[in-house]
Amino acid sequence: MNWKARLLGLDGLIPGLDDNGALAWGTLADAPEDAELVFLGLDAGKACFAAVPPAGDASPRLANPQLWSLMATLPADDLALYGGARSIVDWHARHRFCAQCGGDTKLAKGGWQRDCTACGASHFPRTDPVTIMLVEHDGKLMLGRGLGWPEGRFSALAGFVEPGESIEEAVAREVLEESGVRVRDVSYIASQPWPFPSQLMIGCHSFADDTALTIDETEMAEIDWYTREDVEAALAGNGPFVAPPPHAIAHYLMEWWVKR
């Protein structure tokens, strides 16, 4: 092991796994000679880095099968490290030019900033807030299947927070747009960083006054209402729909709901 640092083994933003299912690490010699390196932090006194790839993720909002596999198998600590590393190196790969003047940018402050070499503007990694929400009415839960999802796979509705919106307003707007249902009494439950490529999932709960659906077919394949027994059975693997995987915040939100 290189005494100076350990380099996260990213191959197209996908790290390798060792025999124990943990992140595989290589030495600085494994990085391309001209690669930019982002400082991730210290581990047992050793500096940890991630290499910036030559280009950003071409489809950051699509579920890469390799990434889903990693998220399902990595221990929580390794997953948090991987998600943070993946998000920041993707940001660097996408921001090699200044949004203010178009000049070249260079990595600064260990990789937590980029500075323009022409106009001097500083740019910082971004996180995109996304609300993901449970909608409840009379003991039933609204769940949906997005376009292109596998048959039977249902989850909570979700959408990006728009400029000028509060979290509560984003929940109400997204639910209304996708399902035609108006919600009230929005409350926060939990959050989860989500590396597709750099979202922060904000889990919420809300109530609806009726169940009449007007589905936005440009975004959703199906939306339906499910009882507590339905959701509990799905979480156990034998329900009327396929629940989100355990590492997803939607799974946690459903578990929270059935235990209320």
Disulfide bonds with the S-S distance in Angstrom:
none
